[in-house]
């Protein structure tokens, strides 16, 4: 949908991009961490940066995409997950690496 929208509306000056966030410290993630500390720590260890993302970090990605600095960015998928999908291509919630 992102790519199709980007192509269809590009000549009208409308850009379409997608933000793909990882585990962000939002109420549902916090609730999961509190419900199972072991699972929460395991998920955190699986993230190459070693921590959950903060909502402001995703907001900053969106702010960039909405700004003039991203005026030539169209049809892109911006992954903001602390390197999780770069590590294996498939996120691991067990903390096991794909080495």
Backbone as a printed PyTorch tensor [residue, N CA C, xyz], in Angstrom:
tensor([[[  0.8220,  -1.1800,   0.0000],
         [  0.0000,   0.0000,   0.0000],
         [  0.8800,   1.2630,   0.0000]],

        [[  1.9550,   1.2330,   0.7800],
         [  2.8550,   2.3880,   0.8360],
         [  3.4470,   2.6830,  -0.5390]],

        [[  3.9630,   1.6510,  -1.1780],
         [  4.5920,   1.8400,  -2.4830],
         [  3.5810,   2.2940,  -3.5300]],

        [[  2.4200,   1.6780,  -3.5490],
         [  1.3940,   2.0450,  -4.5240],
         [  0.9590,   3.4900,  -4.3260]],

        [[  0.7140,   3.8700,  -3.0870],
         [  0.3050,   5.2470,  -2.7930],
         [  1.4030,   6.2290,  -3.1920]],

        [[  2.6600,   5.8770,  -2.8880],
         [  3.7870,   6.7520,  -3.2350],
         [  3.8580,   6.9860,  -4.7350]],

        [[  3.6740,   5.9330,  -5.5040],
         [  3.7440,   6.0420,  -6.9670],
         [  2.5490,   6.8180,  -7.5160]],

        [[  1.3640,   6.4830,  -7.0480],
         [  0.1450,   7.0930,  -7.5780],
         [  0.0610,   8.6030,  -7.3320]],

        [[  0.5790,   9.0630,  -6.1990],
         [  0.4080,  10.4600,  -5.8240],
         [  1.6740,  11.2980,  -5.9080]],

        [[  2.7930,  10.7180,  -6.3120],
         [  4.0680,  11.4390,  -6.3490],
         [  3.9970,  12.7030,  -7.1970]],

        [[  3.4080,  12.6270,  -8.3590],
         [  3.3580,  13.7990,  -9.2510],
         [  2.4070,  14.8860,  -8.7430]],

        [[  1.6560,  14.5700,  -7.7150],
         [  0.7810,  15.5750,  -7.0990],
         [  1.4420,  16.1900,  -5.8670]],

        [[  2.7080,  15.8100,  -5.6310],
         [  3.4410,  16.3660,  -4.5020],
         [  3.1350,  15.6830,  -3.1800]],

        [[  2.5080,  14.5270,  -3.2520],
         [  2.1650,  13.7890,  -2.0360],
         [  3.1190,  12.6120,  -1.8960]],

        [[  3.7590,  12.5280,  -0.7390],
         [  4.6740,  11.4260,  -0.4640],
         [  4.0280,  10.4710,   0.5200]],

        [[  4.4100,   9.2030,   0.4330],
         [  3.9050,   8.1980,   1.3650],
         [  5.0640,   7.2990,   1.7800]],

        [[  5.2980,   7.2160,   3.0560],
         [  6.3460,   6.3760,   3.6160],
         [  5.7740,   5.6050,   4.7950]],

        [[  6.4730,   4.5660,   5.1950],
         [  6.0170,   3.7580,   6.3330],
         [  7.0830,   3.7370,   7.4150]],

        [[  6.6450,   3.8500,   8.6410],
         [  7.5370,   3.7210,   9.7890],
         [  7.2490,   2.3660,  10.4140]],

        [[  8.3000,   1.5820,  10.5980],
         [  8.1770,   0.2260,  11.1380],
         [  8.8940,   0.1670,  12.4850]],

        [[  8.1830,   0.4510,  13.5650],
         [  8.8420,   0.4790,  14.8710],
         [  9.0210,  -0.9110,  15.4550]],

        [[ 10.0320,  -1.0370,  16.2750],
         [ 10.2460,  -2.2710,  17.0190],
         [  9.5460,  -2.1690,  18.3650]],

        [[ 10.1430,  -2.7980,  19.3580],
         [  9.5810,  -2.7770,  20.7120],
         [  9.8320,  -1.4080,  21.3360]],

        [[  8.7750,  -0.6370,  21.4390],
         [  8.8520,   0.7220,  21.9650],
         [  8.1970,   0.7380,  23.3370]],

        [[  8.8350,   1.4180,  24.2660],
         [  8.3550,   1.4570,  25.6500],
         [  7.0440,   2.2580,  25.7290]],

        [[  5.9690,   1.5800,  25.3330],
         [  4.6170,   2.1280,  25.3760],
         [  3.8270,   1.3140,  26.4040]],

        [[  2.6300,   1.7490,  26.7750],
         [  1.8760,   1.0070,  27.7940],
         [  1.7440,  -0.5020,  27.5420]],

        [[  1.4690,  -0.9780,  26.3150],
         [  1.3720,  -2.4330,  26.1350],
         [  2.7030,  -3.1640,  26.4060]],

        [[  3.8180,  -2.5720,  25.9750],
         [  5.1250,  -3.1940,  26.2180],
         [  5.4490,  -3.1510,  27.7110]],

        [[  5.1890,  -2.0300,  28.3500],
         [  5.4430,  -1.9100,  29.7890],
         [  4.6260,  -2.9480,  30.5540]],

        [[  3.3810,  -3.1440,  30.1510],
         [  2.5220,  -4.1330,  30.8040],
         [  3.0950,  -5.5450,  30.6290]],

        [[  3.5970,  -5.8400,  29.4340],
         [  4.2140,  -7.1490,  29.1770],
         [  5.4460,  -7.3430,  30.0440]],

        [[  6.2840,  -6.3150,  30.1330],
         [  7.4920,  -6.3890,  30.9610],
         [  7.1330,  -6.6290,  32.4130]],

        [[  6.1380,  -5.9040,  32.8970],
         [  5.7290,  -6.0390,  34.2990],
         [  5.0970,  -7.3950,  34.5740]],

        [[  4.4150,  -7.9600,  33.5920],
         [  3.7660,  -9.2620,  33.7690],
         [  4.7760, -10.3940,  33.8050]],

        [[  5.8550, -10.2530,  33.0660],
         [  6.8780, -11.3050,  33.0190],
         [  8.2430, -10.6550,  32.8820]],

        [[  8.8730, -10.4280,  34.0150],
         [ 10.2000,  -9.7890,  34.0110],
         [ 11.2010, -10.5880,  33.1830]],

        [[ 11.1440, -11.9130,  33.2800],
         [ 12.0830, -12.7430,  32.5130],
         [ 11.8880, -12.5580,  31.0150]],

        [[ 10.6380, -12.5840,  30.5620],
         [ 10.3660, -12.3920,  29.1480],
         [ 10.7620, -10.9830,  28.7100]],

        [[ 10.5010, -10.0020,  29.5510],
         [ 10.8670,  -8.6230,  29.2430],
         [ 12.3640,  -8.4580,  29.0740]],

        [[ 13.1330,  -9.0640,  29.9660],
         [ 14.6030,  -9.0010,  29.8730],
         [ 15.0960,  -9.7590,  28.6500]],

        [[ 14.4570, -10.8880,  28.3450],
         [ 14.8330, -11.6760,  27.1810],
         [ 14.6000, -10.8880,  25.8970]],

        [[ 13.4630, -10.2170,  25.8320],
         [ 13.1590,  -9.4000,  24.6570],
         [ 14.1690,  -8.2610,  24.5360]],

        [[ 14.5070,  -7.6570,  25.6500],
         [ 15.4570,  -6.5410,  25.6380],
         [ 16.8430,  -7.0000,  25.1850]],

        [[ 17.2650,  -8.1770,  25.6310],
         [ 18.5680,  -8.7250,  25.2240],
         [ 18.6030,  -9.0520,  23.7340]],

        [[ 17.4610,  -9.3570,  23.1460],
         [ 17.4010,  -9.6940,  21.7200],
         [ 17.6560,  -8.4790,  20.8310]],

        [[ 17.4510,  -7.2960,  21.3650],
         [ 17.6330,  -6.0580,  20.6020],
         [ 19.1220,  -5.7060,  20.6140]],

        [[ 19.7590,  -5.6040,  19.4490],
         [ 21.1920,  -5.3100,  19.4130],
         [ 21.6040,  -4.0710,  20.2100]],

        [[ 20.7750,  -3.0620,  20.2700],
         [ 21.1160,  -1.8680,  21.0490],
         [ 20.9690,  -2.1130,  22.5460]],

        [[ 20.3670,  -3.2560,  22.9210],
         [ 20.2740,  -3.6330,  24.3240],
         [ 19.2270,  -2.8940,  25.1320]],

        [[ 18.2840,  -2.2870,  24.4540],
         [ 17.2370,  -1.5480,  25.1800],
         [ 15.9980,  -1.4150,  24.3070]],

        [[ 14.8910,  -1.1150,  24.9670],
         [ 13.6550,  -0.8090,  24.2510],
         [ 13.7520,   0.6180,  23.7100]],

        [[ 13.0140,   0.8810,  22.6490],
         [ 12.9560,   2.2310,  22.1180],
         [ 12.0150,   3.0960,  22.9380]],

        [[ 12.1760,   4.3730,  22.7960],
         [ 11.3080,   5.3280,  23.4770],
         [ 10.3520,   5.9530,  22.4490]],

        [[  9.1340,   6.2810,  22.8540],
         [  8.1760,   6.8790,  21.9170],
         [  8.7270,   8.0930,  21.1720]],

        [[  9.5300,   8.9240,  21.8540],
         [ 10.0830,  10.1160,  21.2130],
         [ 10.9810,   9.7500,  20.0390]],

        [[ 11.6170,   8.5800,  20.0930],
         [ 12.4870,   8.1690,  18.9950],
         [ 11.6840,   7.8770,  17.7260]],

        [[ 10.5180,   7.3010,  17.8840],
         [  9.6490,   7.0670,  16.7290],
         [  9.0530,   8.3920,  16.2580]],

        [[  8.6850,   9.2410,  17.1980],
         [  8.1640,  10.5620,  16.8370],
         [  9.1950,  11.3410,  16.0210]],

        [[ 10.4660,  11.2060,  16.3550],
         [ 11.5140,  11.9050,  15.6100],
         [ 11.6650,  11.3730,  14.1890]],

        [[ 11.4640,  10.0710,  13.9920],
         [ 11.4830,   9.5110,  12.6390],
         [ 10.3340,  10.1030,  11.8300]],

        [[  9.1590,  10.1470,  12.4160],
         [  7.9860,  10.7050,  11.7360],
         [  8.2080,  12.1920,  11.4530]],

        [[  8.7660,  12.9030,  12.4000],
         [  9.0500,  14.3220,  12.2160],
         [  9.9970,  14.5320,  11.0390]],

        [[ 11.0340,  13.7050,  10.9470],
         [ 11.9520,  13.7890,   9.8110],
         [ 11.1990,  13.5620,   8.4990]],

        [[ 10.4060,  12.5090,   8.4360],
         [  9.6900,  12.1920,   7.1960],
         [  8.7170,  13.2960,   6.7970]],

        [[  8.1710,  13.9930,   7.7650],
         [  7.2240,  15.0780,   7.4760],
         [  7.9310,  16.3930,   7.1360]],

        [[  9.2350,  16.4420,   7.3480],
         [  9.9780,  17.6830,   7.1490],
         [ 10.4510,  17.8480,   5.7060]],

        [[ 10.9010,  19.0630,   5.3980],
         [ 11.4670,  19.3460,   4.0830],
         [ 12.7710,  18.5810,   3.8540]],

        [[ 13.4480,  18.1910,   4.9220],
         [ 14.6900,  17.4300,   4.7910],
         [ 14.4570,  16.0700,   4.1380]],

        [[ 13.2400,  15.5890,   4.1810],
         [ 12.8930,  14.2970,   3.5700],
         [ 12.0660,  14.4910,   2.3100]],

        [[ 12.2140,  15.6270,   1.6660],
         [ 11.3530,  15.9580,   0.5280],
         [ 11.5050,  15.0160,  -0.6630]],

        [[ 12.6050,  14.2670,  -0.7290],
         [ 12.8010,  13.3340,  -1.8440],
         [ 12.6550,  11.8810,  -1.3970]],

        [[ 12.2080,  11.6780,  -0.1920],
         [ 11.9740,  10.3340,   0.3300],
         [ 10.5260,   9.9840,   0.0400]],

        [[ 10.3220,   8.9260,  -0.7340],
         [  8.9670,   8.5350,  -1.1090],
         [  8.9280,   7.0280,  -1.3390]],

        [[  7.9490,   6.3750,  -0.7330],
         [  7.7940,   4.9310,  -0.8980],
         [  8.7680,   4.1290,  -0.0590]],

        [[  9.2970,   4.7420,   0.9870],
         [ 10.3070,   4.0870,   1.8200],
         [  9.6990,   3.4790,   3.0800]],

        [[ 10.3880,   2.4720,   3.5720],
         [ 10.0430,   1.8460,   4.8430],
         [ 11.2000,   2.1210,   5.7830]],

        [[ 10.9460,   2.8590,   6.8390],
         [ 11.9890,   3.2010,   7.7950],
         [ 11.8080,   2.3070,   9.0180]],

        [[ 12.7610,   1.4210,   9.2220],
         [ 12.7220,   0.4980,  10.3570],
         [ 13.4590,   1.1500,  11.5180]],

        [[ 12.7850,   1.2760,  12.6420],
         [ 13.3720,   1.8460,  13.8470],
         [ 13.1670,   0.8360,  14.9690]],

        [[ 14.0600,  -0.1580,  15.0190],
         [ 13.8840,  -1.2530,  15.9810],
         [ 15.1560,  -1.6060,  16.7410]],

        [[ 16.0730,  -0.6600,  16.8120],
         [ 17.3020,  -0.9100,  17.5680],
         [ 18.2180,  -1.9250,  16.9160]],

        [[ 17.9940,  -2.2290,  15.6470],
         [ 18.8280,  -3.1730,  14.9220],
         [ 18.3380,  -4.6020,  14.9300]],

        [[ 17.1590,  -4.8510,  15.4660],
         [ 16.6610,  -6.2170,  15.6110],
         [ 16.5140,  -6.9290,  14.2760]],

        [[ 15.8430,  -6.3160,  13.3130],
         [ 15.6720,  -6.9990,  12.0320],
         [ 16.9620,  -7.0100,  11.2150]],

        [[ 17.8490,  -6.0630,  11.4430],
         [ 19.1460,  -6.0850,  10.7610],
         [ 19.9830,  -7.2650,  11.2340]],

        [[ 19.7650,  -7.6590,  12.4670],
         [ 20.5340,  -8.7590,  13.0590],
         [ 20.2120, -10.0990,  12.4060]],

        [[ 18.9480, -10.3920,  12.2230],
         [ 18.5640, -11.7040,  11.7120],
         [ 17.6100, -11.6580,  10.5380]],

        [[ 17.0030, -10.5240,  10.3100],
         [ 15.9640, -10.4300,   9.2960],
         [ 14.6130, -10.7960,   9.8700]],

        [[ 14.6140, -11.6010,  10.9080],
         [ 13.3840, -11.9960,  11.5870],
         [ 13.5730, -11.7200,  13.0720]],

        [[ 12.7290, -10.8800,  13.6560],
         [ 12.8990, -10.5670,  15.0750],
         [ 12.8100, -11.8150,  15.9620]],

        [[ 13.6530, -11.8570,  16.9600],
         [ 13.6390, -12.9380,  17.9300],
         [ 13.1310, -12.4150,  19.2550]],

        [[ 12.1220, -13.0450,  19.8070],
         [ 11.6490, -12.6150,  21.1270],
         [ 12.2360, -13.5010,  22.2210]],

        [[ 13.0150, -14.5000,  21.8240],
         [ 13.6130, -15.3830,  22.8270],
         [ 14.9520, -14.8950,  23.3160]],

        [[ 15.5570, -13.9650,  22.5650],
         [ 16.8820, -13.4800,  22.9400],
         [ 17.9810, -14.3070,  22.3260]],

        [[ 17.6260, -15.4140,  21.6580],
         [ 18.6330, -16.2380,  21.0080],
         [ 19.0710, -15.5780,  19.7190]],

        [[ 20.3600, -15.5310,  19.4760],
         [ 20.8400, -14.9590,  18.2240],
         [ 20.8420, -16.0280,  17.1520]],

        [[ 20.9000, -15.5850,  15.9050],
         [ 20.8750, -16.5190,  14.7730],
         [ 22.2880, -16.9290,  14.3510]],

        [[ 23.2520, -16.7170,  15.2280],
         [ 24.6500, -17.0340,  14.8850],
         [ 24.8370, -18.4990,  14.5900]]])
